[in-house]
Amino acid sequence: MERAAAVVRRITSVVAIVMAAYHLYVVATGTPEAIILRGTHLLFSLALIFLTFPARAREQGRWWGWAADLGLLVLSIASIGYLFVNYEYVVNRIYYVDPLRLGDKVFGAILVLVVLEAARRTTGLVLPVTAAVFLLYALTGPYLPGILKHPGFSVEILLDQLYLTTEGIFGIPLGVSATYVIVFVVFGAFLDKSGVGQFFTDFATAITGGSRGGPGKVSVVSSSLFGTISGSAVANVMVDGWLTIPLMKRAGFRPPFAAAVEATASTGGQIMPPVMGAAAFVMAEFLGIPYIQVAKHALIPALLYYVALFFSIHFEALRSDLKGVPREEVPRLRDVILSRGHLFLPVILILALMVAGFTATYAALWATASVLVLSWLRRDTRMGVRSILEALESGARNTLAVAATCAAAGIIIGVIALTGLGLRFTSLVLGIAGQHLLPALVLTMVAGLILGMGMPTTPAYIVQAALLIPALVKMGVHPVAAHLFVIYFAAISAITPPVALAVYAAAGIGKARFWDAGIEAVKVGAAGFIVPYMFVFGPALLFLGSPGQIAWALVTATTGSVALAAALRGYLFRPATWLERVLLGAAAFLLIDQGLVTDAVGFGLLLGAVLLQRLTGRRPAAVPAPAGGRPAQGA
């Protein structure tokens, strides 16, 4: 068995390298037809999933485990190979009209089951169970009550939709995975192999490490930078947290707070331009706009998220009298830039090419090539043949979960399109909200948090894009704001208990209790729950408006975010009384709401809190950070 496992590992490495190379080649030479590209992408992904995510019996060395995995591999090849062999028939037939052949039915059913199993192995039970419920919904429509009732569809029609068209498994989500996602993930893998992770950490330490609460601020800067190339909250925590969390604890931060800071900073990577999470690429396809435009709209909200987090750390450090990284351990910024500053250039290049009008995939291709060239400027960053092959393999492996979830999400989207469930949900939301936008937004927020707790950000967003976003748009929300609103809450579910995967990862590293870290994460990441409402009611924050409107919205929203951080941490210039915290909190919410009256009152309340802090009594001593992970008094 050990010899067989070694052979499988070698085969897996070769397949992964070929998969990544194929997709780079496609970007360089031209994209083939949708079914061909998406089918090939899914075939590579399924093969690697069943080779690298073994059945439990195979992990235990049982022969039937090996047989099951090899059988699933053969079924994957057969079901997608059938489409390739009969390609002319597939693209020329009239779907819903021409009857299905026996092979269509058999291989279509096989692929649906194989995709659900691949999603289960890579992301857990929630997504495949959700997809199975939607399949059951399509078949049992005539027997359902009220708004859920529909005429019902036969298995043949359902397989036609899911297998033989680009409205199901081979739909837009899988297309995004096959084009944007894998190329950007390979780009990130090349950056990682060239040492960019350590460079980002050293760069962040040089900028902020020596200031009050410096290790926490290092986490904010380094995680936001690394997040732009990974797009996964948990991955960011596992890469960055092993350095930043012990640093924060050594500086005096309580373990729950240290874990919360890293989890919150890492989660923001999915919403931080220039390279956001996979959901942002799907959003660009759904809206029919260039990805660079999505990144532009997302910039100010992402900065507000990190500003609030940065000041939460700053106020906590002042409140607890925490110092920064010792001076002798802080690298000089000049030395960091001179030694490895060239590693910034690929990120700058990718942004410049997209701004110049090139497609995101073309920009990522050239940026990947630039990593290879620039790595040779210094011996310690130089990439050889082995590093290149490792980067290609890592990029392909890191795409597998996205590919599986996008294929499974395609099943859900196919059922929604077939049954008209999206229109029914729009009517339902409008009926519950009574044409009032705020209740509709709250309903969407709750749905996003619940879906995001059980599945990755991308499928959680895709489901809501079909069910809830049309209702928001119908109520007058700008389409860009509606889509970003959903992405935000699907993303920050990673720091929202009871299921907060980023917090679980960070708490494990920091040896903190999960619920203590989860509550702290909600507090330090509070802006993430409020910023989406800000840009829905004030689209100027999405660069939708005149330059004057955008500038004023940025000033008031930034001020409000700082006030919110001060209110939640209980510190501005000194520890705040409850009255001062109430004033700061009220000022924050008023400044967040776009309007001259609310802005005037908000600035007035903020001025009142500042005057109370400055003029009443002596400056109390800072509150020391207690042992044991319990919040300091007044926190």
N, C-alpha and C positions, 0 to 999 in steps of 0.2 A: 504493500500500500504506500509506503514511504517513497519508493521509486516511482510509482504512478503519480504521486503528488508532485514530485520534482519535475516530472515530464509535463504535467499540467501547468505548473508555474512557468516553465519555459515557453510553452505554447501561448499561454495568456499574455506574457510579455510581448511576444512577437505580434499577436493579434492587436494588442493595444497600440503598439508602435505603428503598425500598418493603418489602423483606424485613424489615428491623429494625422499621419502623413497624407492619407487619402483626402481628408477634409481640407487640409492646407492646399493640396493640389487642386481641389475643386474650386476654392476661392481664387487661386491664381489663374486657372484656365477657363473658368466659366461653370455655372451651376447647371446640372442636368435637370430633366423633368422632375416634377415634385415627387411622384411616386417612386422614381428611381433613387433620388437623393435621400428622401425620408426613409424609404424601405431599406436602403443600404445602411444608413445610420442606425436604424432600429435593429437590423440584423447584427451588426457589430456589437451593439450594446447588449442585446439579449445573450449573445454568445459569451461575452465577457462576464455578464452577471451570473450566468449559470456555472461558469468556471471559477469565479472568485467569491461568490456568495453561496457556499455549499449547503446542501440539505443537512439537517441535524444528524441523520444516520451516516452521512459521508464523513462528517466531522468526527464521529465515533469510530470510523474505520470500517463501517459495515458495507458489504458489497452492494446491497440494494440502494444505498444512498448514492453510490457512484452511478449505478444503473439509472436511477431517477434523474440525476443531473444530466447525464449523457442523453437520456431520452428526451428531456426538455430541450436540450441543445439541438437535437435532430429535428424535433417538431418545429422549433423556431426557424431553422434553415428551410424546412419543407414548406411552411406556411407562407413565408416571404418569397422563397424561390418560386413558388407557384405563380405569384403575381408577375415576377420577372419573365418567366417562361411564356406566360399568356398576356404579355403586356399590351399588344395590339388589341386584343379582345377586351381587356379591362378599360382602356381609355376610349374605345369606340362604342361600347355598349351604352344603352340608355338606361340609367339607373331608375329603379322603381317600376320600369316598364318591361324590360327584357327579363325573363325568368332566370333564376340562378341555376347554374349547373351543380351537379353533385359535389364536384371539387370545390366550388365557391363556398358551399355550405360547410363542408367538412373542414377545410383549411381556415375559413373565416372563424368558425367556432374555436378551433385550436388556437389561433392567434389571440383572440380575446382572452382565453384562459391563460395563455402563456404570459401575456402582458400583465394581467392581474397578479400572477405569481411573481413576476419580476419586480413589480411595484411593492409587493409584500416583503420580498427579501431585502430591498434597498431602503424602504422607508417605514415599514411596519404595516399593521393591519388596517389602519383608519382609511387610507385612500382606496385600497381595493374593495373594502366593505362598502364604502360610499358609492363606488362605481357599480358594484353589484346591486345596490339598492336602486340606482337609477335604471339599470337594465330591467329589474323587476317592475319598476314603475312603467316602463315602456310597454311591457307585456300585459299588465293588469289594469290598464287605464279604465276600461268600462266598469270595473267593479269598485272604483275609488269614489269617495264622497266629494261634494262641493267643488271647489276651484281646482282640485287635483284631477278631476275626472276628464278623460279624453277617449276618443274612439278605440284606442288600442292598436297595436301593430304586431304583425306576425314575426316569428323568428326570422323568416326569409327577408322581410323588409329591414329588420334591425341589422342583420348581417350585411345586407347591401349597403346600408348607411355607414356602418363602422369599418368594413373591410375593403369595399370596392370603390370608395369615393375618398376625396380629401376633406370630408366633413366629419370624419370620425377619428380613428387611431392615427391616420396619416394627415391630420389637420394642422392648423396653424401652430399650436403648441409644439408638436414634434418638429415642424419646419424650423421654428426658432432654435430649438435644441441642435438641429442638424447644421445650422448656418452660424448664427451669432454665438450661441453659448459655447460650443466646443472650441471655436477659434479663440475666443477670449479666455477660456480656461487654459488652453495650451499656452497662450501668451503669459498668463499668470504663472504657469509652471516653469516657463523659461526664465521669468523674472526671479522666481524662487530659487532655481538652481544657480543663478548668477549671484546669489547672496543678497538680494534686495530686502529680505525680511530683517536681517541683522542691520542693514543700512538704515531702514526706516526706524528701527528702535534706537540706534545710535543718534540719528538725526533728531528724533523727538527728545531724547535725553539731553542733547546739547542745547536745545532750545528752551526746554521747560524744567529739566531735571533739578536744577539748583534752586528753583523758587519754592515758596511755601506749598507743601503738598505735592512737590515735584513728581514723585513716582506715579501719582494718580493722573497728573496731566500728561506724563509720558504715555500712559495707557491710552488716553484720549487721542493724542496725535498719531501714535504708531498704529493703533487699531483702525483709525479712520483711513490711514494711508494703505495699510495692508488689506483692509476691507474692500478697497476699490479693485483689488485684483483677485479676491477669492469669492466674494458674494455670498458667503455662508457664515452665519453668526457663530455656530459651534466650531467651525474650522478656525475662525479668527481667534476664538478663546483658546483653543488647544495649541495654536502656534504662538500667540502673543502672551497668553496668560501665565505660562510657566516662568516668564521673566518678570512681568509687571506686577503680578499679585504678590509674590514674595517680597519684591521691592517695596510695595505699598505697606505690607505688614511690618517690614523692618523699619519703615519711617514712622510707624505708630498708628496707621489706619487700622480700625477694627476689621477682623477677617470678613464679616458679612458685607461691610462697606467696600472693602477691596474687591471682593468677588462681584459685587453689584456694579462697580465702576467698569470692570473689565467686560462683563456681560453686556452692559448697556453700550459701551463704546464699540464693541465688536458687532452688535446688532445693527448699529448705524451704518455699517459698511454696505448693506443692501440698498440703502437710499442715498448713498454718497457718490456724486459724480466725480470723475468722468466715467468710471466703469462701475455700474451698479449691479444689482443682482439680476438673475435670469428673468424675473418678472418684468423688469423694465424693458427688456427686449421684446417680450410678448406684448407689452403695452404699446410699443411703437408699431408693431404689426397690426394690432387691433384698431388703433387710431389711424393707421395709414400715414404716419409721419416719420421723418428720419429720426434715428436714435439720438443724435446730437441735440435735437429739439427737446426730447424727453429729458436729457441731462440738464439742459438749460432751465427748463421749468422746475426741475427738482433741486436746483442748487441752493437757493435761499432757504427753503425749509430744512434742508440737511444741515446747513450752517447754523440755523437757529437751534436745531437739536443738539449739536455739539457745543454751542455757546452755553446753553443751559447746563449741560453736563459739566463743562469746564468750570463754570462758576459754582456749581454744587460742590465740586472738589475743593475749590479755593476757599469757600466759606466754611466748609467742614474742617479744613486745615487750620484756618484762623481760629475757629471756635475751640478746637482741641489743641491748639498751640503745637502744630506739627511742623517739622522742618522739611527741607528738601534733601536730595541726594548729596552726600558729602562732596565737597568741592573737588577733592582729588579723584573722585570716581566719575565726574562729569566730563565727557570728551569735549574737546574744543570744536566748535562748529566749523571753523576754518579747516581744521584737519579732516573732519568727516567729509566735508564737501570736496576737498582736494583729493582725498583718497578714493571715495566712491560716489561722488556727486554725479558722475556720468550715468549712474543707474536710474536717475530721474528722467533722463532724456527719452527713453521709449514711451513713458507715460505722456510726456509733453508732445512727442511725435504723434501718438495716436489721437490726441485731442486736436492737434493742428490739422491733421489730415481730414478729420471729420468736419471741422469748421470750414475747411477749404472745399467741402462738398463731396468728398469721397465717401463711399459706403463704409459702415462700421466694420464689416468683415475685411474689406480691403485695407483699411487703416490698421486693424489688428494684425493682419498678415505682415505688413511692412514693419510694424512695431516689433513683432516677434523676430524678424530678420535683424532688426537693429540691435536687439538684445544680444544676439549672437556676435555681431560685429563689435559692439561696445565692450562686451565682456573681455575682449582681448587687449583692452587698453591697460589692464593691470593683471599681474600674475595671479593674485588671490581671487579674482573674479572670472578668470578665463574658463570658457566652456569647451571641453574636448568632445570627441565622439561619444564617449560614455555618458557625459552629462546631457548631451543632446538627446540621446536615446532615452535616458531616464526622464527627461522633461516631456518628451512625446508620450511615453508610457503613463506618466503621472497625469498629464492632461486628459488622456482618454479615460483613465480610471475615474478621475474626478467628475467626469461628465455622466457617468452611468446612472446615478440616482436621478439626475435631471431628465435624462432621456426616458427612463422608466415612468417617472411621474407625469411627464408630458404626454406619453402614449396613453396612460391610464386616464389622465384628464381629458384626452381626446374622446374617450368613450363617454364621459359625462357630457361633454359639449355636444357630441353627436346626438345623444338622447334628448338633450334640451332643445336642440334645433328641430329634431324630428317631431317632438310632441308639442312644441309651442309653450313649454313650461316657463320660458323667460317672460313672455307676455303675461302669463298668469301671475307670476311673481310681481311684475311691475304693478299690475292692478291691485294685488294684495297689499303691497307696501304703500301705495297711494291711499288705499282704503284705511289702513291702520293709522297712517300719519295724518290723514285728513287734510292733505295739501300743505301741511306744515313741514318745513324742511328739517328743523332740528330733530323731531322724533324719527324721521327717516334716516338721518345721519347716525343717531344713536343706535338704531336697529342695525344699520350696516356695520357700525363699529363692533357691536356685540357679535354679529355673525363672523366678522373678520377675525376677532380674537379667538372665537371657538374653533373655527376651521383651521386657523393657523396653529393652534395648540396640537392638533392631531395630524397635521400634514405639513410638508414644506411650503414656503411662501408662494412659490409659483403655482401649484395646483389650487391652493386656497384662493389666490387672486383670480385664477381662471374661472373657477366656479362662480365667484361673485360677479365677475365681469359679465357672465351670461344671465345671472339671476337678479342682481340688485342694482348694478350701475345704470341700466336703462331707466329705472325709476328715478334715480337721482338726476339724470340728465333731463328727464321729462319735467322735473320740478324746477328746472332752471339752472342747475349746477353746470359749470363749464365742463365739457368732457374730459379735459386734461385733469382738472381738479378732482373729478369723480374717480377717475382711475387711480390717481396718486393717493387719494384718501383710502381706497381699499388696500393698496399696496402697503401703506404705512401700518395699518392695523394687522394685516397678515404678517408683516415683518416683526413688529414689536410684541407679538404674541410670544416670541422667544424669551421675553423677560417678564411675562405676565403669569403669575401662579394661577392655578395649581400645576399646570404643565408648562414649564419654562425651560426649554432645553439648554439655552445659553447659560442660564443661572445654574442649572444642574452641573454643567461642565465646569463653570468657574468656582462654584462652591466646593466641588471635589478637589480642585487644585488648591484652594485657599483653606481647606479643612474647616469650612463654616457650615452652620446649620442652614438647610435649604430655605426654610420659611423666613429666617432672619435676612438672608441674602436676597430673597425674592421681594420682600417688603421694601428693602433699601433700593433695589433695582427699580421698582415702580416709582419711588420718590426721586431718585436721581435722573430717571428717564421720563419724568412727568411731562416734559416738553413734547415728547413723542406722542403723547395722548392728546395734546392740545393743538400742536402745530397744524394737524390736518384740518381742524375746524377753522383755524386762522386763514388758510389759503382757500378754503371753500367760500367763506364770507368775505375774504379780501383777496381776490385773484391777482392783485398787483404783486403779491409775494411769489407768484409764478411767472413774473415778467409779462403779465397780461395787463397792460395799461401804459400810461404815459411815463416818461422818465421821472417826472416829479412825483407821480403817485407811487411809483416803485420805490424811490428813495425815501419818501416819508413812511411808507409801510415798513421798510427795512429798519428805519430808526425806531419807530414805535414798537415793532415786534421784538427787536433785539433788547430794548429797554424792558419790555414786559417779561422776556425770558429770564433776564438777570434778576428782576424783582421776584419772579416765581421761585428761582433757585434760592434767593435770600429768605423768602417766606418758609420754604420747606426745610431749609437747614437751620433756621432760627438765628441767623447772623447776617449783619450787614457791615457796620463799622465796629460793632460790639455785639454780644449776645442780645437778641431781640426779646422784648416783652411780648405777651400775647396780643396786646393792642397793636404793637408795631408789626407783628406778623400778619395780623388781619388787614392792616393798611397796605402792607406790601403785597399780600395775596389779591386784595381787591384791585389794587393798581395794576397788577399783572394781567388780570382778566379784562379789565377795561382797556388797557393798551393793546391787548391781543385783538379785541373787537375793532375792526376798521371803521372809523367815524370821527368827525371833528369833536363832537360833544364827549364821546367816551374817551377820546385821547386827552382832551382838556381835563376832565375829571380824574383820569388815571394819573396824569402828570401831577395834578394837585395832591392826590393822596400819596404819591411817591415822595413828593416834596415834604409833606407832613411827616412821613415816616423818617426821612433823612433828618429833619429838624429835631424830632424827638430823640433820635440816636445821638445827635451832636450836642444838643443843648441840655438834656435832662440827666443830671447825676454824673458821677465819675465813671470812667470806663472800667467796667468790671473785668476781673482777671479771666483769661481764657479758661474754658472748661476742659479739664484734661480728659483724654480718651481712656475710658475704663477698661479693665481687663474682662475677659469672658465673653466679649461680643455683644454686650447689652448697650443700647444707645445711651449717650450721656444725657443727663437731666436737661429737659427743655428741648430735646431733639424731636 
